[in-house]
Amino acid sequence: MDTRMQSTLARLHQAANREILTIAKGLAKGIFRPLQPEDMKDAYIAMSREQGEVMVRLIQENHCTNIVEFGTSFGISTLYLAAGAKETGGKVITTELLPEKCAVAQKNFEEAGAADIIDLREGDAMQTLRDCPADIDFLVLDGWNDLYLPLLKMLEPKFKKGCIVITDNTNFPSAKPFLNYIRNHPNYTSEQLPTDKGGTEKSVWLGNRTL
């Protein structure tokens, strides 16, 4: 990882580590109504450094080049994907619902020297990722948990055999339908990774097989 990327990630991780109060304020809005993405518009809700390094290693070891991410936020996880893609000659497509977060993430990508390999798409992921190219070989699900399963099913026809799916926050109850599907489907192998942030699932698409 080059010095520009390292410097940007160090700054972003420092900011994310100071956001306990910001997250608490966002969660408090869900006491009397369902939480909305806008409730977390100021929060990183970021993957940890360990999770990021695991993704970089997996991308490099498996020579992944067609990388897709759901849930950019301010771009921490995306930059780790870009670091891996730089080594494999790949590209990253990522999507974020909130325009405020997109604007900040794009500046972070430029600061890190990775904007040329990141395609940031603003809007509803069910629309922005619909036209992803085929042969996806690395997918990250790190957004609103209710969308994990419908997004996975939408993108499955575009998976390359051996596609790796990394899913964050699977310890939340809203991720249960996704876990039930991917852990019991004959076309996947799936396991929880022992990372410092709980609820990280690694799944591998085995290709279309007889159901």
C-alpha positions as CSV (number, residue, x, y, z in Angstrom):
1,M,0.0,0.0,0.0
2,D,1.5,3.3,-1.1
3,T,2.1,6.3,1.3
4,R,-0.9,8.3,0.0
5,M,-3.3,5.4,0.6
6,Q,-1.7,4.7,4.1
7,S,-2.0,8.4,5.1
8,T,-5.6,8.8,4.1
9,L,-6.6,5.5,5.8
10,A,-4.8,6.5,9.0
11,R,-6.7,9.8,9.1
12,L,-10.1,8.2,8.4
13,H,-9.6,5.4,11.0
14,Q,-8.7,8.1,13.6
15,A,-11.9,10.0,12.8
16,A,-14.0,6.8,12.9
17,N,-12.6,5.8,16.3
18,R,-13.9,9.1,17.7
19,E,-17.5,8.7,16.6
20,I,-19.1,6.8,19.5
21,L,-21.3,9.8,20.3
22,T,-22.3,10.3,16.7
23,I,-23.4,6.7,16.3
24,A,-25.3,6.8,19.6
25,K,-27.2,9.9,18.4
26,G,-28.1,8.1,15.2
27,L,-29.3,5.0,17.0
28,A,-31.4,7.1,19.4
29,K,-33.5,8.2,16.5
30,G,-34.6,4.6,16.1
31,I,-36.2,4.3,19.6
32,F,-39.6,5.4,18.5
33,R,-39.5,4.5,14.8
34,P,-37.4,2.2,12.4
35,L,-33.9,3.5,11.8
36,Q,-33.3,5.2,8.4
37,P,-30.1,5.5,6.5
38,E,-30.3,9.3,7.0
39,D,-30.0,8.7,10.7
40,M,-26.4,7.7,10.1
41,K,-25.4,10.4,7.6
42,D,-22.6,11.7,9.8
43,A,-21.3,8.3,11.0
44,Y,-18.5,6.3,9.4
45,I,-19.8,2.9,10.7
46,A,-16.5,1.7,9.2
47,M,-14.9,-1.7,8.8
48,S,-11.8,-2.1,11.1
49,R,-8.2,-2.0,9.9
50,E,-8.0,-5.8,10.4
51,Q,-11.1,-6.4,8.2
52,G,-9.6,-4.2,5.5
53,E,-6.3,-6.0,5.5
54,V,-8.1,-9.3,5.3
55,M,-9.9,-8.1,2.1
56,V,-6.7,-6.8,0.6
57,R,-5.0,-10.2,1.1
58,L,-8.0,-12.1,-0.3
59,I,-8.1,-9.9,-3.4
60,Q,-4.4,-10.3,-4.0
61,E,-4.2,-14.1,-3.3
62,N,-7.2,-14.8,-5.6
63,H,-6.2,-12.2,-8.3
64,C,-9.7,-10.5,-8.1
65,T,-10.2,-7.7,-10.6
66,N,-14.0,-7.1,-10.8
67,I,-14.8,-5.9,-7.3
68,V,-18.2,-4.6,-6.2
69,E,-19.2,-3.0,-2.9
70,F,-22.6,-2.1,-1.3
71,G,-22.2,0.6,1.3
72,T,-19.4,3.1,0.6
73,S,-20.1,5.5,3.6
74,F,-17.0,7.7,3.7
75,G,-14.9,5.3,1.8
76,I,-12.7,3.4,4.3
77,S,-13.6,-0.1,3.1
78,T,-13.5,1.1,-0.5
79,L,-10.0,2.2,-0.2
80,Y,-8.9,-1.2,1.1
81,L,-10.6,-2.7,-1.9
82,A,-8.8,-0.2,-4.2
83,A,-5.5,-1.1,-2.5
84,G,-6.0,-4.7,-3.5
85,A,-7.2,-3.8,-6.9
86,K,-4.1,-1.8,-7.6
87,E,-2.0,-4.9,-7.2
88,T,-4.2,-7.0,-9.5
89,G,-5.0,-4.4,-12.1
90,G,-8.6,-4.4,-11.1
91,K,-11.4,-1.9,-10.7
92,V,-13.9,-1.2,-7.9
93,I,-17.6,-0.4,-8.3
94,T,-19.1,1.0,-5.1
95,T,-22.4,2.6,-4.2
96,E,-23.8,4.9,-1.5
97,L,-27.3,6.1,-1.0
98,L,-26.6,9.4,0.7
99,P,-25.2,12.3,-1.5
100,E,-23.5,13.9,1.5
101,K,-21.4,10.8,2.1
102,C,-20.7,10.4,-1.6
103,A,-19.2,13.9,-1.8
104,V,-16.9,13.2,1.1
105,A,-15.9,9.7,-0.1
106,Q,-15.0,11.0,-3.5
107,K,-12.6,13.6,-2.0
108,N,-11.1,10.8,0.1
109,F,-10.5,8.7,-3.0
110,E,-8.8,11.6,-4.7
111,E,-6.6,12.3,-1.6
112,A,-5.6,8.6,-1.6
113,G,-4.7,8.6,-5.3
114,A,-7.3,5.9,-6.0
115,A,-10.1,7.8,-7.8
116,D,-9.1,6.4,-11.2
117,I,-9.9,2.9,-10.2
118,I,-13.1,3.5,-8.2
119,D,-16.5,4.0,-9.8
120,L,-18.7,5.6,-7.1
121,R,-22.4,5.4,-7.8
122,E,-24.9,7.5,-5.9
123,G,-28.4,6.1,-5.1
124,D,-30.3,3.0,-4.3
125,A,-28.1,0.0,-4.7
126,M,-30.8,-2.1,-6.3
127,Q,-30.6,0.4,-9.2
128,T,-27.0,1.5,-9.2
129,L,-25.6,-2.0,-9.2
130,R,-28.1,-3.5,-11.6
131,D,-25.9,-3.0,-14.6
132,C,-22.7,-4.2,-13.1
133,P,-20.5,-6.1,-15.6
134,A,-20.4,-9.9,-15.5
135,D,-17.6,-11.9,-13.9
136,I,-17.8,-10.3,-10.5
137,D,-15.1,-12.0,-8.4
138,F,-15.3,-10.1,-5.1
139,L,-18.4,-8.6,-3.5
140,V,-18.6,-6.7,-0.2
141,L,-22.0,-6.2,1.5
142,D,-21.6,-3.5,4.1
143,G,-24.8,-1.4,3.9
144,W,-28.4,-1.6,5.1
145,N,-28.8,-5.2,6.2
146,D,-32.3,-5.6,4.8
147,L,-30.8,-5.3,1.3
148,Y,-28.1,-8.0,1.7
149,L,-30.3,-10.9,0.4
150,P,-32.0,-9.1,-2.5
151,L,-28.7,-7.6,-3.7
152,L,-27.0,-11.0,-3.5
153,K,-29.7,-12.7,-5.5
154,M,-29.7,-9.8,-8.1
155,L,-25.9,-10.1,-8.6
156,E,-25.6,-13.9,-8.5
157,P,-26.1,-14.4,-12.2
158,K,-23.0,-12.2,-12.7
159,F,-20.7,-14.0,-10.3
160,K,-17.6,-15.7,-11.6
161,K,-17.0,-19.1,-10.2
162,G,-15.0,-18.7,-7.0
163,C,-16.4,-15.2,-6.3
164,I,-15.7,-14.2,-2.7
165,V,-18.5,-12.5,-0.8
166,I,-17.5,-10.5,2.4
167,T,-20.5,-9.5,4.5
168,D,-20.2,-7.2,7.5
169,N,-22.5,-6.8,10.5
170,T,-24.1,-10.3,10.2
171,N,-24.6,-10.4,13.9
172,F,-27.5,-8.0,13.5
173,P,-31.0,-9.7,13.6
174,S,-31.9,-8.1,10.3
175,A,-29.1,-10.1,8.6
176,K,-30.6,-13.4,9.6
177,P,-32.5,-14.1,6.3
178,F,-29.2,-13.5,4.4
179,L,-27.3,-15.9,6.6
180,N,-29.9,-18.6,6.4
181,Y,-29.8,-18.4,2.7
182,I,-26.1,-18.3,2.1
183,R,-25.2,-20.9,4.7
184,N,-27.7,-23.4,3.4
185,H,-27.4,-22.9,-0.3
186,P,-25.5,-25.7,-2.2
187,N,-23.8,-23.2,-4.4
188,Y,-22.0,-21.5,-1.5
189,T,-19.5,-22.3,1.2
190,S,-19.7,-19.9,4.1
191,E,-18.1,-19.2,7.4
192,Q,-17.8,-16.5,10.0
193,L,-14.3,-14.9,10.1
194,P,-12.6,-14.4,13.5
195,T,-12.0,-10.7,13.0
196,D,-11.8,-8.0,15.7
197,K,-15.2,-6.7,14.6
198,G,-17.9,-9.4,15.1
199,G,-20.2,-10.6,12.4
200,T,-17.9,-10.8,9.4
201,E,-19.0,-13.6,7.0
202,K,-16.8,-15.0,4.2
203,S,-18.7,-16.9,1.5
204,V,-17.5,-18.4,-1.8
205,W,-19.7,-18.9,-4.9
206,L,-19.1,-22.5,-6.2
207,G,-20.8,-21.9,-9.5
208,N,-24.2,-23.1,-10.6
209,R,-24.9,-26.6,-9.5
210,T,-27.9,-28.8,-9.4
211,L,-30.2,-27.7,-6.6
